[in-house]
């Protein structure tokens, strides 16, 4: 009997041990799972100024540049500047050998002086003398004509009275005809001297003088080409030869750049260029310079670049100290459109869908996150303008929205150490 009781009790213990886990699992299923709260950071849209910034790469160029080439081939006699020398407009930079050119100029000067003397003789002596002689001839032939007219008149009267024979009258009339012809010829000659000959003589003398003057000035110009002068104010950035070497005509001898101001030349899309205007402010990030360098838009090309279909834009930067160097690549940020009373939110709070639509997550009155589609406007480095889709009372999630489902319960708190950094750095993640 006792053995049966012990066996029964052992069976009951084993059964209870087998049913215990089932009872525990059944009890767990009946209890509700605790809700998970996602810690986020949020803030209301803020009203304030915002400005659009157009960024691009650029290269610094001089305000003005002159690659000075010699117009003649000649050895360099002397250089007066080195690389880095500051020069003024018109300053003598170098001289070339010019002894032969000086001699040629002297020869042409002599020819020019002789032509001046010939011109003076022609205009002040020869032409007046010719005119005076022609006028004298006219006066003499006129006197002779008048004399013969009086003789003919008197002989006609005498012939009528029978005092002289007819041949004397005929002789007087023949002499009158000869005197009239001589007078007519003298008058025509005077007219020719006054109109044609005088003008031709003056033109001939003037032509010879002009030709001599041109040759003289050309020879002087050749001498002048042996003096290399700076066409602009600036700094000598290149000097390709040494004294004694031959400068070839047309080959650059020195380069002078005006670096008192520099130009940052960049190309931007046409749609962005249409938002700019002359005088717009800009900032440049220059390698090795800690603070941004201020600049202004001074040129917006009126035509597209045929190769890239972009618009060339120039920014002017003051460089009195010479700290900035020509050819330096820089990052340009041009301030475009602005709005003084824009409703804006942090750029990191914007989510971009695959179709390009924009949205944000807001904390609802139920303590859950809800997605709201928004329309954006101007954007700067940190904030973006919201033109529709939000109200000032909305609490926009600015951190922790990455991967957050619509309707997820959230709580406000401090940012996690690493979880939200990618979203903030990227200015909004795609869904």
Secondary structure, 3 states (H helix, E strand, C coil): CHHHHHHHHHHHHHHHHHHHHHHHHHHHHHCCCCCCCEEEEEEECEEEEEEEEEEEEEEEEEEEEEEEECCCCEEEEEECCCCCCEECCCCEEEEECCHHHHHHHHHHHHHHHHHHHHHHHHHHHHHHHHHHHHHHHHHHHHHHHHHHHHHHHHHHHHHHHCCCCHHHHHHHHHHHHHHHHHHHHHHHHHHHHHHHHHHHHHHHHHHHHHHHHHHHHHHHHHHHHCEEECCCCEEEEEECCCCCCEECCCCEEEEEEEEEEEEEEEEECHHHHCCCCCCCEEEEEECCCCCCEEEEEEEEEEEECCCCCCEEEEEEEECCCCCCCCCCEEEEEEEEEEEEEEEEEEHHHCEECCCCCEEEEEECCCCEEEEEECEEEEECCCEEEEEECCCCCCEEEEECCCCCCCCCEEEECCCCCCCCHHHHHHCCCEC
